[in-house]
């Protein structure tokens, strides 16, 4: 939890720091952006205070985490509001060059900021957001999944179509033994698998590991009893290109006909979606 608070704080401070070297805005736009910065700085001050409290009294981590999440969401909403209000000028470039902000955007929001009608569309600051959108569109809800072949723990070539398109919901889970956030999320995935597997829910794990021993050990230690696949290519895994995976943990939920219905269901969202599907 302490790491989570620090992550949120660093994510929020990135924009404040990177915006100091701006040379593009002038006149009224520069003044307008400076006013926005003052509003955003208020959120940063709150996060700094939470970090101090966390360092002084670790026993309050649970309470502070909830506050940090709320502040983070409020800042994100403020940033998105700024982007929307300034589609006709270059102010959004100062926010969209922050990768932490772009990573947090939902699919529809990415499409909105990457609209070719926006005045900043051809600016280099938008390149990362465009790349993220292109990756997501490879696996956008409503699209049919893409079949691929990859080896299992026994070294046998397996195809996703062995499980997908057979009438059951399948979640493709992208992870790695070295990924801290993946390991933190997997107990939740295991619990949901145990709850819904008998009703037809299946998971296919695709690891971005590069070391066979570490992959196998993590599968065993974390209690993952569903099919596990990997080409041990790390970030050069074929799955990264096929499904546009640029960060993990990541997941794709596919329905019984092979249509993608949801992305990156983690924490409570995974359980809520499965409850919606299975009715309990």
Protein Blocks (a to p, Z undefined) as FASTA:
>chain_A
ZZmmmmmmmmmmmmmmmmmmpckbgcjllmmmmmmmmmmmmmmmmmmmmmmmmmmmmmlm
mmmmmmmmmmmmmmmmmmmmmmmmmmmbmklmmmmmpmklmmmpcfklmmmmmpckbmkl
mpmklmmmmmmmmmmmmmgghiacdddddddfkopacdfklmgonopacddddddfklmk
lmmmmmmmmmmmmmmmmnopacddddfbfbfklmmmmmmmnopabdcddehlojmlfklm
mnopabdcddddddfkopafbghiehjllmmmmmmmnoZZ
